[in-house]
């Protein structure tokens, strides 16, 4: 919050004694330098998007946005389509609209676009996918809606949302998980890395058992992979007292596994050393891992 307060004072210095509830357009003029493309629209003439891909909005994040809008107004305009002489429908920006209403604004800045129902649905879904706070299942469902309702191919979606086709295909695979596992992914009980391993388990009963063990024991992706790779018969024939990895090796594998969605394996060589092996299915896994190693790049 301190960061936002500092930003508010900076804009306040630029604008002088502008009332934040009425100064939205002026703020946008200073920020964008292009007020001709922005319209001030009364909030009572705006209705939410019936095609809104998001069914839930985080209450705490919405409250923070409301506080910011009380101080700064809306810096980034919403996007609307006109449905009548004095009526508009939201294409994108419903969170900003809700927060503006909660903050007491009577008018908000908006871009007005021409769009039929099909185009509006596509724009709303694409805009939603490009958000950074979606959970993996929300993203996958949005991709699926573009296929089912907008008749887009994976290649066309890749162009629309700026993602690789393999990324889209991997996202859609998450919808093959049983509902219980999808909910766990939404709630953060398992990661996308866990989900990928579980998708590779063909036997539903074994998949469910591994899922329950992962959640109950807070298994890392690597730990789940090791269990998923052992067939039931092989597990029965395995020695009852298999040698455990040294604690420092376990720590290494677990820490790497937190940031790497592929297979992580650590094998001691019996002389105090060993090897760390990372196996990946696509370049995206490597890029994500590298981004975790270099968070400031």
C-alpha positions in Angstrom: 0.0 0.0 0.0 2.9 2.4 0.7 3.9 2.1 -2.9 0.4 3.1 -4.1 0.3 6.0 -1.6 3.6 7.3 -3.0 2.2 7.1 -6.6 -0.9 8.9 -5.5 1.1 11.8 -4.1 3.1 12.0 -7.3 0.0 12.3 -9.5 -1.5 14.7 -7.0 1.5 17.0 -7.4 1.0 16.9 -11.2 -2.7 17.6 -11.0 -2.8 20.1 -8.2 -6.2 20.1 -6.3 -8.0 17.8 -8.7 -10.8 15.8 -7.0 -9.9 12.1 -7.5 -13.6 11.3 -8.0 -13.9 13.8 -10.8 -10.4 14.0 -12.1 -10.2 10.7 -14.0 -10.2 12.1 -17.4 -7.5 14.6 -16.6 -5.3 11.9 -15.1 -5.7 9.9 -18.3 -4.9 13.0 -20.4 -1.6 13.4 -18.7 -0.7 9.7 -18.8 -1.8 8.9 -22.3 -1.6 12.2 -24.1 -4.5 11.1 -26.3 -7.8 12.2 -24.8 -9.7 12.2 -28.1 -10.1 8.4 -28.0 -11.5 8.4 -24.5 -15.1 9.0 -23.6 -16.5 9.9 -20.1 -19.4 7.5 -19.6 -21.9 7.6 -16.7 -21.7 4.4 -14.7 -25.5 4.1 -14.6 -25.5 3.7 -18.4 -23.1 0.7 -18.2 -24.0 -2.9 -17.6 -21.6 -5.8 -17.0 -20.5 -8.2 -19.8 -22.9 -11.2 -20.0 -20.0 -13.0 -21.7 -17.6 -12.2 -18.8 -15.3 -15.3 -18.6 -14.5 -14.7 -15.0 -17.2 -15.8 -12.5 -15.4 -14.7 -9.4 -13.4 -11.7 -8.4 -10.9 -11.7 -5.5 -12.6 -9.5 -2.8 -9.3 -8.3 -1.3 -7.8 -7.3 -4.6 -11.0 -5.6 -5.6 -10.9 -3.6 -2.3 -7.3 -2.6 -3.0 -8.3 -1.4 -6.5 -11.2 0.6 -5.0 -8.8 2.4 -2.6 -6.5 3.2 -5.5 -9.3 4.5 -7.6 -10.5 6.7 -4.8 -7.0 8.3 -4.8 -6.1 8.3 -8.5 -9.3 7.8 -10.4 -9.2 5.3 -13.3 -5.9 5.6 -15.2 -6.6 2.8 -17.7 -10.0 3.2 -19.4 -12.4 0.3 -19.7 -13.6 -0.9 -23.1 -17.3 -0.8 -23.9 -19.6 -1.4 -26.8 -22.7 0.8 -27.3 -26.0 -1.1 -27.2 -28.4 1.9 -27.3 -28.5 5.7 -27.3 -27.5 5.8 -23.7 -26.5 2.2 -22.8 -23.2 0.4 -22.9 -21.9 -3.1 -22.3 -18.5 -3.9 -20.9 -16.1 -5.7 -23.2 -13.1 -5.5 -20.8 -12.4 -3.9 -17.5 -15.2 -5.2 -15.3 -13.0 -5.1 -12.2 -12.2 -1.4 -12.8 -16.0 -0.8 -13.3 -16.9 -2.6 -10.1 -14.2 -0.8 -8.1 -15.2 2.6 -9.6 -18.8 2.0 -8.5 -17.6 1.1 -5.0 -15.4 4.2 -4.9 -18.4 6.4 -5.7 -17.4 7.5 -9.2 -20.3 8.6 -11.3 -18.5 8.6 -14.6 -15.5 6.6 -15.9 -13.2 6.9 -18.9 -13.9 4.3 -21.7 -13.0 3.4 -25.2 -16.1 2.7 -27.3 -15.8 -0.2 -29.8 -18.2 -1.6 -32.4 -18.6 -5.3 -31.8 -21.3 -8.0 -32.4 -21.9 -10.7 -29.8 -19.4 -13.1 -31.3 -16.7 -10.5 -31.5 -17.4 -9.3 -28.0 -17.2 -12.8 -26.6 -13.9 -13.3 -28.3 -12.4 -10.0 -27.2 -13.6 -10.6 -23.6 -12.1 -14.1 -23.4 -8.8 -13.0 -25.0 -8.5 -10.0 -22.7 -9.2 -12.3 -19.7 -6.5 -14.8 -20.8 -3.9 -12.1 -20.9 -4.4 -11.3 -17.2 -1.7 -12.6 -14.9 -3.9 -13.6 -11.9 -5.9 -16.3 -13.6 -5.6 -19.8 -12.1 -4.6 -22.6 -14.5 -8.1 -24.0 -14.8 -9.6 -20.6 -15.6 -7.1 -20.2 -18.3 -7.8 -23.6 -19.8 -11.5 -23.0 -19.7 -11.0 -19.7 -21.5 -9.1 -21.5 -24.2 -11.8 -24.1 -24.5 -14.5 -21.4 -24.9 -12.5 -19.9 -27.8 -12.6 -23.4 -29.4 -16.3 -24.2 -28.7 -17.9 -20.8 -29.0 -15.6 -18.8 -31.3 -14.6 -21.7 -33.5 -10.9 -20.8 -33.2 -8.1 -23.4 -33.8 -5.2 -23.7 -31.4 -3.0 -21.9 -34.1 -5.5 -19.0 -34.3 -5.6 -18.8 -30.5 -1.8 -18.7 -30.3 -1.9 -15.6 -32.6 -4.7 -13.9 -30.6 -3.2 -14.3 -27.2 0.5 -14.2 -28.0 1.3 -17.7 -26.7 2.8 -20.8 -28.3 0.5 -23.5 -29.5 2.2 -26.0 -27.3 1.4 -23.9 -24.3 -2.2 -23.8 -25.3 -2.3 -27.6 -25.8 -0.7 -28.2 -22.4 -3.2 -25.9 -20.8 -6.2 -27.7 -22.4 -4.9 -31.0 -21.1 -5.6 -29.9 -17.6 -9.3 -30.1 -18.3 -8.9 -33.9 -18.6 -8.2 -34.1 -14.9 -11.1 -35.3 -12.6 -13.0 -32.4 -11.0 -11.5 -33.0 -7.6 -8.0 -32.5 -9.0 -9.0 -29.4 -10.9 -10.4 -27.9 -7.7 -7.1 -28.7 -5.9 -5.2 -27.0 -8.7 -7.4 -23.9 -8.4 -6.9 -23.8 -4.6 -3.2 -24.2 -5.0 -3.1 -27.6 -3.2 -1.2 -29.0 -6.3 0.8 -27.2 -9.0 0.6 -27.5 -12.7 3.7 -29.7 -12.4 1.8 -32.1 -10.2 -1.1 -32.0 -12.6 1.1 -33.0 -15.6 2.4 -36.0 -13.7 -1.1 -37.1 -12.7 -2.3 -36.8 -16.3 0.3 -39.3 -17.3 -1.2 -41.9 -14.9 -3.7 -43.9 -17.0 -5.3 -46.0 -14.2 -8.0 -43.8 -12.5 -7.8 -45.6 -9.2 -4.0 -45.2 -9.0 -4.2 -41.6 -10.2 -6.6 -40.8 -7.4 -4.4 -42.6 -4.9 -1.3 -40.7 -5.9 -3.3 -37.4 -5.9 -4.4 -38.0 -2.3 -0.9 -38.9 -1.2 0.4 -35.8 -2.8 -2.0 -33.5 -1.0 -1.8 -35.3 2.3 2.0 -35.5 2.4 2.7 -32.3 0.6 4.8 -34.1 -2.0 7.0 -32.2 -4.3 6.6 -32.7 -8.1 9.8 -34.9 -8.0 8.4 -37.0 -5.2 5.2 -37.6 -7.1 7.1 -38.4 -10.3 9.1 -41.1 -8.5 5.9 -42.7 -7.2 4.1 -42.4 -10.5 7.0 -44.1 -12.4 6.9 -47.2 -10.1 4.4 -49.7 -11.3 2.4 -51.5 -8.5 4.1 -54.9 -9.2 7.5 -53.3 -9.2 6.7 -51.6 -5.9 5.7 -54.9 -4.4 9.0 -56.5 -5.5 11.1 -53.6 -4.3 13.3 -54.0 -1.2 11.4 -53.0 2.0 14.4 -50.9 3.1 15.5 -49.0 0.0 18.4 -46.7 0.7 17.2 -43.1 1.2 18.9 -40.1 -0.3 21.1 -38.1 2.0 19.2 -35.1 3.5 21.2 -32.6 1.5 20.4 -34.3 -1.7 16.7 -34.4 -0.8 16.8 -30.7 -0.1 18.4 -30.0 -3.4 15.8 -31.9 -5.4 12.9 -30.4 -3.5 14.1 -26.8 -4.0 14.7 -27.3 -7.6 11.4 -29.1 -8.0 9.5 -26.0 -6.6 10.4 -24.0 -9.7 10.8 -26.7 -12.4 7.8 -28.4 -13.8 9.7 -31.2 -15.5 11.3 -34.3 -14.0 14.0 -33.8 -11.4 16.2 -36.7 -10.3 19.2 -36.7 -7.9 21.4 -39.8 -7.8 24.3 -40.3 -5.4 27.4 -42.1 -6.8 28.3 -43.7 -3.5 31.5 -41.5 -3.1 29.9 -38.5 -1.6 29.0 -36.9 -5.0 26.2 -37.5 -7.5 24.2 -36.2 -10.5 21.3 -33.8 -10.8 19.1 -34.5 -13.9 16.4 -32.2 -15.3 14.1 -33.6 -17.9 11.7 -31.4 -19.7 8.9 -31.8 -22.3 9.1 -28.4 -24.0 11.2 -25.1 -24.1 8.6 -23.3 -22.0 9.5 -25.4 -18.9 13.1 -24.3 -19.3 12.2 -20.7 -19.8 10.0 -20.7 -16.7 12.8 -22.3 -14.7 15.3 -19.7 -15.9 13.0 -16.9 -15.0 12.8 -18.2 -11.4 16.6 -18.3 -11.3 16.8 -14.7 -12.6 13.8 -12.9 -11.1 15.2 -9.4 -11.8 16.0 -10.0 -15.5 
